[in-house]
Amino acid sequence: MKTIIKTTEAPLPIGPYNQAILANDTLYVSGQIAINPKTNELVDGDISKETKQVMENLAAVLAAAEMDFSNVVKCSIFISDMNDFAAINEVYGSYFDEATAPARETVQVSVLPKHVHVEISLIAMR
């Protein structure tokens, strides 16, 4: 069974995709960038603030599926500058218990949507 997950507490999709898909007990969350859903404006200029907004957007999508970060089993982090890794990792890490943190990869890419500096997607399970 496939269920579309949608919330106004996270940025609405800007293309032909959904915020998340729940397939049976597995949630696939689309990549989130640092758009403030209340203003529809990018949070830019400080990588820590940008990462916090991304994580808050992910939290909102998880909540819409009646989950939280303890349900996350895998994250994919895409960054435009590997020199930002430590700052991103500090904010990202504050959302997880280190002992039960999900699997993850972090990849530097040349360009992200709207020229943001970080995008994160995740998979969670009930």
N, C-alpha and C positions, 0 to 999 in steps of 0.2 A: 504494500500500500504506500502511495506517495502523497504526502501532504505538503502544501505550500505554507511556509511560515512567513508572516509579514507583520511588521510593527512600525508605527510612526515614531517610535523612540529611537530609531536608527535611520540613517539616510535611506530614502527610497531608491530603488534601482535606477540607473541612468542608461539602461540598455535592455536588451532582451534576456534578462535573467531575473531570478528571485533572490531575496535576502538569504533564504535558506530553504532546504528541502529536507523533510523528515521522511525517511524510507524505513518502515518498520520501526526499530528502536535506534536508528542511526541518523544523526543530524549532520548535514553537510552545509556549512555556512560559507557563503560567498565572501570573497575578499572585501575587507572593510578599509576605507581610507578615512582621513581625519576631516570629515564633514560633520559639522555640528547640525544635528537634525532639527533643532529649534530655529536656527537662522538660515540653514542651507548654505552656510559659508564655510570655507576651508579654515581650519586651525593651522596656521603656518608660522614659520619663523623660529620655532624652538622645537627640536626633535623630541624632547621629553613631553611637551604639551601635545604635540601631534600624536605621539604614541599613546598617551593617556586617552585622547579622544577616540582613537582606533579601538582601544580595549573597552571603553565605555560603549561604543557602538556594538561590539561583539557581545558584551554583557546583555545589552538590550535584546538582541536577537536570541540569545540563549534563554533569557527570561520569557520571551514570547513562546518558546517551545517548552516552557516549564522545566528549564535546566539552568545550571550555573557552571562556573569554571571547573568545579570538581568532576563534571561529566566529560570534560574534554580529553580526548585520547591522542589527538594529533593537531599540530599547528604548522602552518607554512608562513614564513616571514620573508617578505620581499623588500629590500632596501636599496636606495639609490647610491648610498655611500657606506662602505663597510667601516669607515671611520666612526660612524654613528652607532655601531653595534653595542658598545658598552652602555650608552645612554638608553637605547631602546631596550636592551636586556634588563636593565635596572627597573624600568617601568613595567615591562612585560612580566618579570619575575614576581612583582608585588601582587599579582592577581592569582598566583598559584602557590600551593604548598610544595616546597621543593622535593619532599619525599615522594609525592604522588604526581609530580608534574608530567605533562604529556610528552610524547615523542615530538620532535621538531626538527625543521631545517631552516636555515637562514641563507638566503641567496641574494647577492648583489645583482641588480638589473640596471640597464641603461636608462630606462624611462618608465615611470608609473603613470597611471591615469591622473590627469589634471596636474601633472608634474609634482605630485606629493613625494615625500621622502620615505614613507613606509606604508605597506599594505599587508594585512594579516588575514588569512583564512583559517578555518578550523573544522575539525570533525569531532563530534561529541556522541556519546552513547548513554542511553537510559540504563 
